[in-house]
């Protein structure tokens, strides 16, 4: 973008927005780690409380991201990595390290958050599948119900509606 120009005031606001994004992302990362613990221990009531905090941080992150994008566009840069790299090339040399390290930390933290969220999603899906299988056994609608007979042997019944035999 040849018309892009660094405005010192806007650049400083951009740095503050990036640092705000980073702070929020670090808090979200802690919440996601806490969420994993709750999910692994099946502490679903605590998990429900944590979801509200997680949602609040996601809303704040979206707002802070919007501010960062606005500052980049105000100076004529795209709000992606390419635009940021172009921006860093035009800032005074004394600013480059501060902007670059802040951006890198934000990117790393957000990537970690994405990985943690994906793992939590898998744990939640596994728990839900386990619960659904258990409920189908209890309701007697499971296609492959394993029951133990009085002699201790396992017997698999296809679409059988009995939970146990004596």
Secondary structure, DSSP 4 states (H G I P E B T S, - for coil): -TT----HHHHHHHHHHHHHHHHHHHHHHHHHHHHHHHHHTT-HHHHHHHHHHHHHHHHHHHHHHHHHHHHHHHTT--SSHHHHHHHHHHS-HHHHHHHHHHHHHHHHHHHHHHHHHHHHHHHHHHHHHHHHHHHHHHHT--SEEEEE-TTS-EEEEET---S---
